[in-house]
Amino acid sequence: MYLDDQTILITGGTGSFGKKCLEIILEEFRPRKVIVFSRDELKQFEMQQHPRYRDERLRFFLGDVRDVERLRRAFHGVDIVIHAAALKQVPAAEYNPFEVIKTNVFGAQNLIDAAIDRGVKKVVALSTDKAANPVNLYGASKLCSDKLFVAGNAYTGGGETRFSVVRYGNVLGSRGSVLPLFLKQRRTGTITLTDPRMTRFWITLEQAARFVLRALETMRGGELYVPKIPSMALGAMAAAIAPGCRQEIIGIRPGEKLHEVMIPEDEAHRTLDCADCYIVRPSFDWGGGASEGWHHGTPVPADFRYASDTNTQWLSAEELLSLTHAMFPEENLLPATTRARAA
């Protein structure tokens, strides 16, 4: 197994993604060591108290991606880095732009420098659909970060370090997701919606973590991986989660789009269709020959655009309820007959 006997470090390891990824690695692989790197001592303490994370292979390392020297110390002996640390809240990013740049952009540069200096073999950085044709600072900072990681392959100076990026949509049930908000609001009888027509790409935490781990296995350096995942409109989601509730329209917030794009037309000429995902190739060749025979994918049409409103995959109400029930069984969202079949 490709993660066996490897030392793996996860930045932002106390977040929703970090914890799910960590669980999969510890349960299904035999790593030498897994390091949780984050700046929140309370979250690290709480993780250490949980029986699930009492594992002799697990280490906790306090630090901030803004501190390159701390990263260099943390990366000593590390083989693989999964970069999940970021400032992600769109409204907070609009109000605190300097802080977002320090973490999402300068932090990315620090991580690239430290990984090369320490001889890390592979780095996968997490991105977002908001990085494609961005209209808010968070998306713009992640687009910049994506480009830094792809270009990082040109800075290795013949070393082994390789960088790739994974870009996916909204994570169902994660912190800050609209799903927990709808579940809370349904008790009041009123659901607040920015715009019922708004569509988003949706992926579960489990799917996201496994997709990132698979990218780690197949990456050669410079790829931008995009999973094929379903879309759903917020109005349809609210109707499925809270049928009969009144929908109060509050309007699109600053920095939001009506629909999201994961691959714009401008990147179509570099995009390959690889069965269950798309791979966007780098726009330059840094001399490593990695672009030769790239993953045996099929080039997409010249006018290709992967957007949430024109997606060919759509999440049905039944599928949404099934996924939500798995994450929040206490909500009893499934009809009694469906619950009986599931049991």
C-alpha positions, 0 to 999 in steps of 0.5 A: 500500500502506497502510504505504508511505512510513510510519514504523513503530515496534515496541515489543518489536521484538526478541521473536518477534512483533516480528521476524516482523512486521518481516520482513513489513513490510520484504519486502512494503511500502516503509516510510520507516523501521521502528524497533525499540524495546526495552530489551535491548541484546544482542538488538538487537546480535544482530539487527543482525548478522543479514543479514536485518536489514541494511536501510537503513530499519531503526533500533534504539532502546534504551528502556523503555515505563516511561519516557514521556520516552524514548517521546516522543523515540522517537515523533518523526516516527512514523506507526504504533506496534505495541505488543508490549512486555510482561512475559508469563510467568504465574509470574513475574508472580505473583511480581513483580506490581509489575514487571508493573504498571509495564510492562503498565499504566503502560507502556500509559498512557505509550505512549498519552500519548506517541502523542497528544503526538507525533501518531502516527496509528495504534496497535495494541496486542497483547493475550492470551486471558488478558485475558478473565475473567482469573484471573492478574495477567498477564491482569488487567494486559493487561485493564487495558491493553486498556481503557486503549488503547480509552479512549485514543481519548477523550483525543486532543482532536480529534487524529488518533491512533487506538488499537485492540487485537488479542487472540489465543491461544497462538503455536505455537513462540514463546519460552515456548510448550509446543511447543518443550518437547514437542519437547525432552522427546520425546527423553527418552520422557516428556512433562510435562502440566499436564492433558491436558484443557486446551485452548488457542487456537493461532495461528502467528507468521506468522498473528499478525503478518499479522492485526495488520497487517490490523487496522492497515489496517482500524482506525477506533479503539476496536476489539478484534480477535479472529481465528477460530483453532482450538483443541487439547487439550494431551493431543492435542498431546502425543500427536501430537508425541510418540506412544508417550511416557509422559505425566506429569501435573503439575497445573495451575500457579498462575494457569492455567485449564483452558480459555481465553476470548477473548470472554466472554458479557458482551461479546457485545452489543458483538461483531460477526462479521466473516467471519474474525474478531470485532470487539468494539466499545467500550462508549462513543462518544467523539464521533468517529463511528467506531462508525457502520457498523462494519465491516459485521459481523453481531451475534453471539447474546446468549449468545455466548461464544468459548472454547477448549473450545467452539470450532467449529474444531479443529486436527487432529494432521496439521495440527499436525505440518505446522505444526510441521514448517514451523517445526522441519524438523530434527525430521522429524515428518512421515511419509516419504510426507507429506514426499515429497509436501511436497517 
